[in-house]
């Protein structure tokens, strides 16, 4: 969320420049920003959940059906608890 805010507040900054400034790749910045495409309710649950990795969340962004996405997310959360 911070990366998105930085990009929005600095029109001369793009993903590549932000990545260089942070010492990471543009692809990494893009991967993180894609997580903001998840529905708001899932984003809120992510913020409240410990132990969930960004890498585990990436496939959720590709799911077009929100109900299927929520089922996959809940399965992911349940696998963390088990």
N, C-alpha and C positions, 0 to 999 in steps of 0.2 A: 504494500500500500504506500510505503514511503517512496519507493522508486517511481510509482505513478504520479505522486504528488510533486516530486522533484521535476519530472518531465513536464508536467502541466504548468508548473510555475516558472520554468526556464525554457521559453520557446526556441532559443538557439541551441538547446541541448537535445540530442537524439539518443536512441538506445546505444549506438556504437560509442558515442562520446561519453555517455554515462558509464558504460562498461569499462572503458579505458580509465576513466577517473577512479573507478572502484577496484580496478585491477582484476577484472573478470571478463568473461566473453559476452558479446552481444546476444548470443544464443541463450546464455544463462539468464540474462535480463528478460529476454522474450519468454522463456519458460516460466519465470516467476510472474510476469505480468499476465500470462494466460490464465493463471489461477484466479485472477480477478473476474474471469468470465463465468465462474461458478455462481450458482444462485446465492443470493444474500444469506438465506437460512443455512446453507452448507458452509459458507464463509464464517458465519458466527460460530457454528459448531467446531470448526477447525480451530478457531482462536481459543476455544475452551478445552480443547483436547490436547493432552500431553502425549508425546511419543509418536505422533504421526509425522511421517516425513513428506517433504515436498515431492520427492520422487514417486512416492506411493500415490499421491494425489493427481499427478499429471494425466494418467489415463482417463480420469473422470471428465476432463475438459472435452474429450473427443466424443463423449456420449451425447447424442442429440436429444433424446427423450429425457425430460427432467425426472419423471418417475423412475425410470431405469437408473438414472444417475444417483438418485437418492437411495435406491436399493443397494447399488454398488458401494456407495459411501457408508451406509449402515453396516454392510458386510465387512468393510475395511475396519471400521471402528470396533466391531465385535471381535475381529481377529486380534486386535490389540489387547482387548480385555482378557481373552482366553489365555 
